[in-house]
Amino acid sequence: MKLAFILCAGLVLQAPVLIRADSPAPAPAPGQTPAPANVETNGVKKPVHLLPDDAETAWKVVTEAMQPPLPPAEWNQKPPSEEEVARFKATMAVAAGTAADKASEFALRFPQDAHVSEAKDAQKDMLRTAVQLGARERASELAKLAGEDKEEAGKSAPDKPEADDPFNQRMQKAVEAAQKKSDEGMEAMLTEFEKQVRLVMKDFPDRGEAFGALFEVAQGLGGDTAKAITAEIAQSKAPEQVKKMAADLQVKLERLGKPLSVKYKAVDGREVDLSGLKGKVVLLDFWATWCGPCVGEIPHVKETFEKLHARGFEIVGISFDEDREALEKFVKEKAMAWPQYFDGKGWGNKFGQEFGINSIPAMWLIDKKGVLRDQNARANLTDKVEKLLSEQ
């Protein structure tokens, strides 16, 4: 299910993956259609946001792209103005459009994959969301897809329209109930959403799609709640793709509460080793200069670093860039004082592969004992760091 954008128009979950549009297209795997340099939609050429070369990894990128961007951290302390909300709404519209483009590319490049039908549905869902959020330039594209749907429906009409399905109606009410908690923040919304979804599941025990909604709750809340939900999904009637996503998330969650090993030589020559940072709180920041949301987080990360570095807060950067010179120039211009890992492999980044990072920015917090404590550190970063620094 693609409920994240619907669930909250002002408070949202994680940033989508952003794939740089100017990177060279990867060589196609056997039986795979290569990605074109541009896609023409309704007479308008758009750059392709390149997906990874492997279908399984590419699908992860698509699903991550359907998670909308987080609002600015300062909104937690000061309510945004109407102008700020309007700007962020525009950002969400772009993110939804980007997700639609990724889903479209997936269907184009991996036509034999089991997820191709879901990718086509996702393209329509995300385009519809983008238009609703103000991306009127995508309206003609959406209309064209709607026309194709009507033509296809005329050939093989379903027994019951999707909107009339009692299950879908109940799930929509669950979304609406969660939205009523928006004043209390995303955690309250997701908690209410889980409660409502479980009520729906009692009345529709054979509708495994509901586990897709629970998976979104797991992604949003993380921690012990996510562990419990992913374990539940593994033993459920959930669709296989939801089980696979839950299994991937479970592997990542299993790292929580355990020591983390990261060792490298930074682009500036510094030797970095987490084992030598015991007694300090460390932010492991997965990012790239070409990732808009990553760049948008830099002021907040710098503010936290400058405020708490003297008390023992460190940052270890893991760059997904492919151009070393561009990275070094960017880091210098932005006065980012912390070390950066670089291997030039982009999404094939050594640590990205090891830790299962499929979307950026991803921010993990490590406590004074070298133990991974938080995999969703973007929200309320300063408060979380201060809390870990206060621990003995």
DRENDO-1510 file (C-alpha; in Angstrom, 1 decimal, always signed):
<recs>
REC; n; res; u; v; w
REC; 1; MET; +0.0; +0.0; +0.0 .
REC; 2; LYS; +1.2; +3.6; -0.7 .
REC; 3; LEU; -0.3; +5.3; +2.3 .
REC; 4; ALA; +2.7; +7.4; +3.5 .
REC; 5; PHE; +1.9; +10.4; +1.4 .
REC; 6; ILE; -1.8; +10.1; +2.1 .
REC; 7; LEU; -1.3; +9.6; +5.8 .
REC; 8; CYS; +0.1; +13.1; +6.4 .
REC; 9; ALA; +0.4; +16.1; +4.1 .
REC; 10; GLY; +2.3; +18.2; +6.6 .
REC; 11; LEU; +4.1; +15.7; +8.8 .
REC; 12; VAL; +5.7; +12.9; +6.9 .
REC; 13; LEU; +8.0; +9.9; +7.2 .
REC; 14; GLN; +11.4; +9.3; +5.6 .
REC; 15; ALA; +13.0; +11.0; +2.6 .
REC; 16; PRO; +12.9; +9.3; -0.7 .
REC; 17; VAL; +15.9; +8.0; -2.4 .
REC; 18; LEU; +17.3; +10.5; -4.9 .
REC; 19; ILE; +19.2; +9.1; -7.8 .
REC; 20; ARG; +21.4; +11.6; -9.6 .
REC; 21; ALA; +20.0; +12.2; -13.1 .
REC; 22; ASP; +23.4; +13.0; -14.8 .
REC; 23; SER; +25.1; +9.7; -14.0 .
REC; 24; PRO; +25.9; +7.4; -16.9 .
REC; 25; ALA; +23.4; +4.6; -17.4 .
REC; 26; PRO; +24.7; +1.2; -16.1 .
REC; 27; ALA; +25.2; -1.6; -18.5 .
REC; 28; PRO; +22.1; -3.7; -18.7 .
REC; 29; ALA; +22.0; -7.1; -17.2 .
REC; 30; PRO; +21.2; -10.1; -19.4 .
REC; 31; GLY; +17.5; -9.9; -20.4 .
REC; 32; GLN; +17.2; -6.4; -19.1 .
REC; 33; THR; +16.2; -3.3; -21.0 .
REC; 34; PRO; +18.7; -0.5; -20.7 .
REC; 35; ALA; +17.5; +2.8; -19.3 .
REC; 36; PRO; +17.3; +5.6; -21.9 .
REC; 37; ALA; +19.0; +8.9; -21.2 .
REC; 38; ASN; +15.5; +10.6; -21.2 .
REC; 39; VAL; +11.9; +9.5; -21.1 .
REC; 40; GLU; +9.4; +11.3; -23.3 .
REC; 41; THR; +6.0; +11.7; -21.7 .
REC; 42; ASN; +3.2; +13.6; -23.5 .
REC; 43; GLY; +5.8; +15.2; -25.7 .
REC; 44; VAL; +8.0; +16.4; -22.7 .
REC; 45; LYS; +11.4; +14.8; -22.2 .
REC; 46; LYS; +12.4; +14.2; -18.6 .
REC; 47; PRO; +15.7; +12.9; -17.3 .
REC; 48; VAL; +15.7; +9.3; -16.0 .
REC; 49; HIS; +16.4; +9.0; -12.3 .
REC; 50; LEU; +18.6; +5.9; -12.7 .
REC; 51; LEU; +17.7; +2.8; -10.7 .
REC; 52; PRO; +20.3; +0.3; -9.6 .
REC; 53; ASP; +21.2; -2.3; -12.2 .
REC; 54; ASP; +19.8; -5.2; -10.1 .
REC; 55; ALA; +16.0; -5.7; -10.2 .
REC; 56; GLU; +15.7; -6.6; -6.5 .
REC; 57; THR; +17.7; -3.6; -5.4 .
REC; 58; ALA; +15.9; -1.4; -7.8 .
REC; 59; TRP; +12.6; -2.4; -6.4 .
REC; 60; LYS; +13.8; -1.5; -2.9 .
REC; 61; VAL; +14.7; +1.9; -4.2 .
REC; 62; VAL; +11.2; +2.3; -5.7 .
REC; 63; THR; +9.5; +1.4; -2.5 .
REC; 64; GLU; +11.8; +3.7; -0.5 .
REC; 65; ALA; +11.0; +6.5; -2.9 .
REC; 66; MET; +7.4; +6.2; -2.0 .
REC; 67; GLN; +8.2; +7.4; +1.5 .
REC; 68; PRO; +7.8; +11.2; +1.6 .
REC; 69; PRO; +10.4; +13.7; +3.0 .
REC; 70; LEU; +10.6; +14.8; +6.6 .
REC; 71; PRO; +9.7; +18.4; +7.4 .
REC; 72; PRO; +12.5; +20.7; +8.6 .
REC; 73; ALA; +13.7; +19.9; +12.1 .
REC; 74; GLU; +13.0; +23.4; +13.4 .
REC; 75; TRP; +9.3; +22.9; +13.0 .
REC; 76; ASN; +9.4; +20.8; +16.2 .
REC; 77; GLN; +10.2; +24.0; +18.1 .
REC; 78; LYS; +8.4; +26.6; +16.0 .
REC; 79; PRO; +5.2; +26.2; +14.0 .
REC; 80; PRO; +5.8; +26.9; +10.3 .
REC; 81; SER; +4.4; +29.9; +8.5 .
REC; 82; GLU; +1.9; +29.4; +5.7 .
REC; 83; GLU; +4.7; +30.2; +3.2 .
REC; 84; GLU; +7.0; +27.5; +4.7 .
REC; 85; VAL; +4.2; +25.0; +4.6 .
REC; 86; ALA; +3.5; +25.9; +0.9 .
REC; 87; ARG; +7.2; +25.4; +0.0 .
REC; 88; PHE; +7.3; +22.1; +1.8 .
REC; 89; LYS; +4.1; +21.0; +0.1 .
REC; 90; ALA; +5.9; +21.8; -3.2 .
REC; 91; THR; +8.8; +19.6; -2.1 .
REC; 92; MET; +6.5; +16.8; -1.4 .
REC; 93; ALA; +4.9; +17.2; -4.8 .
REC; 94; VAL; +8.4; +16.9; -6.4 .
REC; 95; ALA; +9.1; +13.8; -4.3 .
REC; 96; ALA; +5.9; +12.1; -5.3 .
REC; 97; GLY; +6.7; +12.9; -8.9 .
REC; 98; THR; +10.2; +11.4; -8.5 .
REC; 99; ALA; +8.7; +8.3; -7.0 .
REC; 100; ALA; +6.3; +8.0; -10.0 .
REC; 101; ASP; +9.3; +8.3; -12.4 .
REC; 102; LYS; +11.2; +5.6; -10.6 .
REC; 103; ALA; +8.2; +3.3; -10.6 .
REC; 104; SER; +7.7; +4.0; -14.4 .
REC; 105; GLU; +11.4; +3.2; -15.1 .
REC; 106; PHE; +11.2; +0.0; -13.1 .
REC; 107; ALA; +8.3; -1.2; -15.2 .
REC; 108; LEU; +10.2; -0.2; -18.4 .
REC; 109; ARG; +13.5; -1.8; -17.5 .
REC; 110; PHE; +12.3; -4.9; -15.7 .
REC; 111; PRO; +9.2; -6.0; -17.6 .
REC; 112; GLN; +9.4; -9.6; -16.5 .
REC; 113; ASP; +9.8; -8.9; -12.8 .
REC; 114; ALA; +7.1; -10.0; -10.4 .
REC; 115; HIS; +6.7; -6.4; -9.2 .
REC; 116; VAL; +6.0; -4.9; -12.5 .
REC; 117; SER; +2.2; -4.7; -12.0 .
REC; 118; GLU; +2.8; -3.1; -8.6 .
REC; 119; ALA; +5.2; -0.6; -10.1 .
REC; 120; LYS; +2.6; +0.5; -12.6 .
REC; 121; ASP; +0.1; +1.0; -9.8 .
REC; 122; ALA; +2.7; +2.9; -7.8 .
REC; 123; GLN; +3.3; +5.2; -10.8 .
REC; 124; LYS; -0.3; +6.1; -11.0 .
REC; 125; ASP; -0.7; +6.5; -7.2 .
REC; 126; MET; +2.4; +8.8; -6.9 .
REC; 127; LEU; +1.4; +10.9; -10.0 .
REC; 128; ARG; -2.1; +11.4; -8.5 .
REC; 129; THR; -0.5; +12.5; -5.2 .
REC; 130; ALA; +1.9; +14.8; -7.0 .
REC; 131; VAL; -1.0; +16.5; -8.8 .
REC; 132; GLN; -3.0; +16.8; -5.7 .
REC; 133; LEU; -0.1; +18.5; -4.0 .
REC; 134; GLY; +0.2; +21.0; -6.7 .
REC; 135; ALA; +2.3; +19.5; -9.5 .
REC; 136; ARG; -0.2; +20.5; -12.2 .
REC; 137; GLU; +2.4; +20.0; -14.9 .
REC; 138; ARG; +2.0; +16.2; -14.3 .
REC; 139; ALA; -1.8; +16.3; -14.8 .
REC; 140; SER; -1.7; +15.5; -18.5 .
REC; 141; GLU; +0.6; +12.5; -17.8 .
REC; 142; LEU; -1.9; +11.3; -15.2 .
REC; 143; ALA; -4.8; +11.8; -17.5 .
REC; 144; LYS; -3.1; +9.7; -20.2 .
REC; 145; LEU; -2.6; +6.8; -17.8 .
REC; 146; ALA; -6.2; +7.1; -16.7 .
REC; 147; GLY; -7.3; +6.9; -20.3 .
REC; 148; GLU; -5.2; +3.8; -20.8 .
REC; 149; ASP; -6.8; +2.3; -17.6 .
REC; 150; LYS; -10.3; +2.9; -19.0 .
REC; 151; GLU; -9.4; +1.3; -22.3 .
REC; 152; GLU; -8.1; -1.7; -20.5 .
REC; 153; ALA; -11.1; -1.8; -18.2 .
REC; 154; GLY; -13.3; -2.0; -21.2 .
REC; 155; LYS; -11.6; -5.1; -22.3 .
REC; 156; SER; -11.8; -6.8; -18.9 .
REC; 157; ALA; -14.0; -5.0; -16.4 .
REC; 158; PRO; -13.5; -6.0; -12.7 .
REC; 159; ASP; -16.4; -7.5; -10.8 .
REC; 160; LYS; -16.4; -4.7; -8.3 .
REC; 161; PRO; -14.8; -1.2; -8.5 .
REC; 162; GLU; -11.9; -0.8; -6.1 .
REC; 163; ALA; -13.5; +2.2; -4.4 .
REC; 164; ASP; -16.5; +0.1; -3.5 .
REC; 165; ASP; -14.5; -2.6; -1.8 .
REC; 166; PRO; -15.5; -2.5; +1.9 .
REC; 167; PHE; -11.9; -3.3; +2.9 .
REC; 168; ASN; -10.5; -0.3; +1.0 .
REC; 169; GLN; -13.2; +1.9; +2.5 .
REC; 170; ARG; -12.2; +0.8; +6.0 .
REC; 171; MET; -8.6; +1.3; +5.3 .
REC; 172; GLN; -9.3; +4.9; +4.1 .
REC; 173; LYS; -11.2; +5.5; +7.4 .
REC; 174; ALA; -8.1; +4.2; +9.2 .
REC; 175; VAL; -6.0; +6.8; +7.4 .
REC; 176; GLU; -8.5; +9.5; +8.3 .
REC; 177; ALA; -8.5; +8.5; +12.0 .
REC; 178; ALA; -4.7; +8.7; +12.0 .
REC; 179; GLN; -4.7; +12.2; +10.4 .
REC; 180; LYS; -6.8; +13.5; +13.2 .
REC; 181; LYS; -3.7; +12.9; +15.4 .
REC; 182; SER; -1.6; +15.2; +13.3 .
REC; 183; ASP; -1.3; +17.9; +16.0 .
REC; 184; GLU; +0.4; +15.3; +18.2 .
REC; 185; GLY; +3.1; +14.4; +15.7 .
REC; 186; MET; +4.0; +11.5; +13.5 .
REC; 187; GLU; +4.5; +9.0; +16.2 .
REC; 188; ALA; +1.0; +9.5; +17.5 .
REC; 189; MET; -0.4; +9.3; +14.0 .
REC; 190; LEU; +1.4; +6.0; +13.3 .
REC; 191; THR; +0.3; +4.6; +16.6 .
REC; 192; GLU; -3.3; +5.4; +15.9 .
REC; 193; PHE; -3.0; +4.1; +12.4 .
REC; 194; GLU; -1.7; +0.7; +13.6 .
REC; 195; LYS; -4.6; +0.6; +16.1 .
REC; 196; GLN; -7.1; +1.2; +13.3 .
REC; 197; VAL; -5.5; -1.2; +10.9 .
REC; 198; ARG; -5.6; -4.0; +13.5 .
REC; 199; LEU; -9.4; -3.4; +13.9 .
REC; 200; VAL; -9.8; -3.7; +10.1 .
REC; 201; MET; -7.8; -6.9; +10.2 .
REC; 202; LYS; -10.2; -8.5; +12.7 .
REC; 203; ASP; -13.1; -7.9; +10.3 .
REC; 204; PHE; -11.1; -8.9; +7.2 .
REC; 205; PRO; -8.7; -11.7; +8.4 .
REC; 206; ASP; -8.1; -12.9; +4.9 .
REC; 207; ARG; -7.0; -9.6; +3.4 .
REC; 208; GLY; -3.2; -9.9; +3.6 .
REC; 209; GLU; -2.8; -6.4; +2.1 .
REC; 210; ALA; -3.3; -4.9; +5.5 .
REC; 211; PHE; +0.2; -6.1; +6.4 .
REC; 212; GLY; +1.5; -3.6; +3.9 .
REC; 213; ALA; +0.1; -0.9; +6.1 .
REC; 214; LEU; +1.7; -2.4; +9.2 .
REC; 215; PHE; +5.0; -2.5; +7.4 .
REC; 216; GLU; +4.7; +1.3; +6.9 .
REC; 217; VAL; +4.1; +1.6; +10.6 .
REC; 218; ALA; +7.2; -0.4; +11.3 .
REC; 219; GLN; +9.3; +1.8; +9.0 .
REC; 220; GLY; +8.0; +4.9; +10.6 .
REC; 221; LEU; +8.3; +3.9; +14.2 .
REC; 222; GLY; +11.4; +1.7; +14.1 .
REC; 223; GLY; +12.8; +0.2; +17.3 .
REC; 224; ASP; +11.1; -2.6; +19.2 .
REC; 225; THR; +7.7; -1.8; +17.6 .
REC; 226; ALA; +9.3; -2.4; +14.1 .
REC; 227; LYS; +10.9; -5.6; +15.4 .
REC; 228; ALA; +7.6; -7.0; +16.6 .
REC; 229; ILE; +5.8; -6.1; +13.4 .
REC; 230; THR; +8.4; -7.5; +11.1 .
REC; 231; ALA; +8.4; -10.8; +13.0 .
REC; 232; GLU; +4.6; -10.8; +12.8 .
REC; 233; ILE; +4.6; -10.3; +9.1 .
REC; 234; ALA; +7.1; -13.2; +8.6 .
REC; 235; GLN; +4.4; -15.6; +10.0 .
REC; 236; SER; +1.4; -13.9; +8.3 .
REC; 237; LYS; -0.6; -14.2; +5.1 .
REC; 238; ALA; +1.1; -11.0; +3.9 .
REC; 239; PRO; +2.0; -10.8; +0.1 .
REC; 240; GLU; +5.4; -12.2; -0.6 .
REC; 241; GLN; +6.8; -8.7; -1.5 .
REC; 242; VAL; +5.7; -7.4; +1.8 .
REC; 243; LYS; +7.3; -10.3; +3.6 .
REC; 244; LYS; +10.5; -9.7; +1.7 .
REC; 245; MET; +10.6; -6.0; +2.6 .
REC; 246; ALA; +9.9; -6.9; +6.2 .
REC; 247; ALA; +12.7; -9.4; +6.2 .
REC; 248; ASP; +15.1; -6.8; +4.8 .
REC; 249; LEU; +14.0; -4.4; +7.5 .
REC; 250; GLN; +14.4; -7.0; +10.2 .
REC; 251; VAL; +18.0; -7.7; +9.2 .
REC; 252; LYS; +18.7; -4.0; +9.5 .
REC; 253; LEU; +16.8; -3.8; +12.9 .
REC; 254; GLU; +18.9; -6.7; +14.2 .
REC; 255; ARG; +21.8; -4.3; +14.3 .
REC; 256; LEU; +20.1; -2.2; +17.0 .
REC; 257; GLY; +21.6; -2.7; +20.4 .
REC; 258; LYS; +24.8; -4.2; +19.0 .
REC; 259; PRO; +28.3; -2.8; +18.5 .
REC; 260; LEU; +28.9; -1.4; +15.0 .
REC; 261; SER; +32.3; -1.6; +13.2 .
REC; 262; VAL; +33.3; +1.1; +10.8 .
REC; 263; LYS; +36.9; +1.7; +9.8 .
REC; 264; TYR; +38.3; +3.7; +6.9 .
REC; 265; LYS; +40.7; +6.4; +5.7 .
REC; 266; ALA; +38.8; +9.6; +5.0 .
REC; 267; VAL; +39.2; +11.7; +1.9 .
REC; 268; ASP; +41.2; +14.3; +3.9 .
REC; 269; GLY; +43.6; +11.6; +5.1 .
REC; 270; ARG; +42.2; +11.1; +8.6 .
REC; 271; GLU; +42.0; +7.5; +10.0 .
REC; 272; VAL; +38.5; +6.7; +11.2 .
REC; 273; ASP; +37.7; +3.8; +13.5 .
REC; 274; LEU; +34.5; +3.6; +15.6 .
REC; 275; SER; +36.2; +1.4; +18.1 .
REC; 276; GLY; +38.5; +4.4; +18.9 .
REC; 277; LEU; +35.5; +6.6; +19.6 .
REC; 278; LYS; +34.3; +4.9; +22.7 .
REC; 279; GLY; +33.1; +7.4; +25.3 .
REC; 280; LYS; +31.6; +9.6; +22.5 .
REC; 281; VAL; +28.2; +9.7; +20.8 .
REC; 282; VAL; +28.6; +9.3; +17.1 .
REC; 283; LEU; +26.3; +10.1; +14.2 .
REC; 284; LEU; +26.9; +7.8; +11.2 .
REC; 285; ASP; +25.6; +9.9; +8.3 .
REC; 286; PHE; +24.9; +8.2; +5.0 .
REC; 287; TRP; +24.5; +10.9; +2.4 .
REC; 288; ALA; +25.6; +12.4; -1.0 .
REC; 289; THR; +26.2; +15.9; -2.5 .
REC; 290; TRP; +23.6; +15.2; -5.2 .
REC; 291; CYS; +20.9; +14.2; -2.7 .
REC; 292; GLY; +18.6; +17.2; -2.1 .
REC; 293; PRO; +17.2; +16.1; +1.2 .
REC; 294; CYS; +20.7; +15.3; +2.4 .
REC; 295; VAL; +21.9; +18.8; +1.5 .
REC; 296; GLY; +18.8; +20.2; +3.2 .
REC; 297; GLU; +19.8; +18.4; +6.5 .
REC; 298; ILE; +23.3; +19.8; +6.6 .
REC; 299; PRO; +22.4; +23.1; +8.5 .
REC; 300; HIS; +20.7; +21.1; +11.2 .
REC; 301; VAL; +23.5; +18.5; +11.4 .
REC; 302; LYS; +26.1; +21.3; +11.6 .
REC; 303; GLU; +24.1; +23.1; +14.3 .
REC; 304; THR; +24.0; +20.0; +16.4 .
REC; 305; PHE; +27.7; +19.3; +15.8 .
REC; 306; GLU; +28.7; +22.9; +16.8 .
REC; 307; LYS; +26.5; +22.8; +19.9 .
REC; 308; LEU; +27.5; +19.4; +21.2 .
REC; 309; HIS; +30.9; +18.6; +19.8 .
REC; 310; ALA; +32.7; +19.9; +22.9 .
REC; 311; ARG; +30.6; +17.5; +25.0 .
REC; 312; GLY; +31.7; +14.5; +23.0 .
REC; 313; PHE; +29.6; +14.4; +19.8 .
REC; 314; GLU; +31.2; +13.2; +16.6 .
REC; 315; ILE; +30.0; +12.6; +13.1 .
REC; 316; VAL; +31.3; +10.0; +10.7 .
REC; 317; GLY; +30.2; +10.6; +7.1 .
REC; 318; ILE; +29.6; +7.9; +4.5 .
REC; 319; SER; +29.4; +9.5; +1.1 .
REC; 320; PHE; +27.5; +7.9; -1.8 .
REC; 321; ASP; +29.2; +10.2; -4.3 .
REC; 322; GLU; +31.0; +9.0; -7.4 .
REC; 323; ASP; +33.1; +12.2; -8.0 .
REC; 324; ARG; +35.8; +12.7; -5.4 .
REC; 325; GLU; +36.6; +16.2; -6.5 .
REC; 326; ALA; +33.0; +17.3; -6.3 .
REC; 327; LEU; +32.7; +15.8; -2.8 .
REC; 328; GLU; +35.9; +17.5; -1.5 .
REC; 329; LYS; +34.8; +20.9; -3.0 .
REC; 330; PHE; +31.3; +20.6; -1.5 .
REC; 331; VAL; +32.6; +19.6; +2.0 .
REC; 332; LYS; +35.0; +22.6; +1.9 .
REC; 333; GLU; +32.3; +25.1; +0.8 .
REC; 334; LYS; +29.9; +23.9; +3.5 .
REC; 335; ALA; +32.6; +23.8; +6.2 .
REC; 336; MET; +31.7; +20.2; +7.1 .
REC; 337; ALA; +34.4; +19.5; +9.7 .
REC; 338; TRP; +33.8; +15.7; +10.1 .
REC; 339; PRO; +35.6; +13.0; +8.1 .
REC; 340; GLN; +34.0; +11.5; +4.9 .
REC; 341; TYR; +34.3; +8.0; +3.5 .
REC; 342; PHE; +34.5; +7.8; -0.3 .
REC; 343; ASP; +35.0; +4.8; -2.7 .
REC; 344; GLY; +33.4; +6.2; -5.8 .
REC; 345; LYS; +30.9; +3.4; -6.1 .
REC; 346; GLY; +27.7; +5.3; -5.6 .
REC; 347; TRP; +24.9; +2.8; -4.6 .
REC; 348; GLY; +27.6; +0.1; -4.6 .
REC; 349; ASN; +29.3; +1.9; -1.6 .
REC; 350; LYS; +31.0; -0.6; +0.7 .
REC; 351; PHE; +29.2; +0.4; +3.9 .
REC; 352; GLY; +25.9; +1.1; +2.1 .
REC; 353; GLN; +26.0; -2.5; +0.9 .
REC; 354; GLU; +27.1; -3.9; +4.2 .
REC; 355; PHE; +24.4; -2.1; +6.2 .
REC; 356; GLY; +21.6; -2.4; +3.7 .
REC; 357; ILE; +21.2; +1.4; +3.0 .
REC; 358; ASN; +18.7; +1.8; +0.1 .
REC; 359; SER; +17.7; +5.4; +0.8 .
REC; 360; ILE; +19.5; +8.5; +1.9 .
REC; 361; PRO; +19.8; +10.5; +4.0 .
REC; 362; ALA; +20.1; +7.8; +6.6 .
REC; 363; MET; +21.3; +8.8; +10.0 .
REC; 364; TRP; +22.3; +6.2; +12.7 .
REC; 365; LEU; +23.3; +7.1; +16.3 .
REC; 366; ILE; +25.9; +5.2; +18.2 .
REC; 367; ASP; +26.2; +5.5; +22.0 .
REC; 368; LYS; +29.3; +5.9; +24.2 .
REC; 369; LYS; +29.8; +2.2; +24.3 .
REC; 370; GLY; +29.9; +1.9; +20.5 .
REC; 371; VAL; +26.4; +0.4; +20.4 .
REC; 372; LEU; +23.9; +1.3; +17.6 .
REC; 373; ARG; +20.9; +2.9; +19.3 .
REC; 374; ASP; +18.9; +4.7; +16.7 .
REC; 375; GLN; +18.4; +4.2; +12.9 .
REC; 376; ASN; +16.0; +7.2; +12.5 .
REC; 377; ALA; +18.1; +10.0; +13.9 .
REC; 378; ARG; +16.9; +12.7; +11.5 .
REC; 379; ALA; +13.9; +13.6; +13.6 .
REC; 380; ASN; +14.9; +15.5; +16.8 .
REC; 381; LEU; +18.6; +14.9; +16.3 .
REC; 382; THR; +19.8; +17.4; +18.8 .
REC; 383; ASP; +17.5; +16.0; +21.6 .
REC; 384; LYS; +18.6; +12.5; +20.8 .
REC; 385; VAL; +22.3; +13.3; +20.9 .
REC; 386; GLU; +21.9; +15.2; +24.2 .
REC; 387; LYS; +20.1; +12.2; +25.8 .
REC; 388; LEU; +22.8; +9.8; +24.8 .
REC; 389; LEU; +25.5; +12.2; +26.0 .
REC; 390; SER; +23.8; +12.3; +29.4 .
REC; 391; GLU; +24.1; +8.6; +29.8 .
REC; 392; GLN; +26.9; +7.2; +31.9 .
</recs>
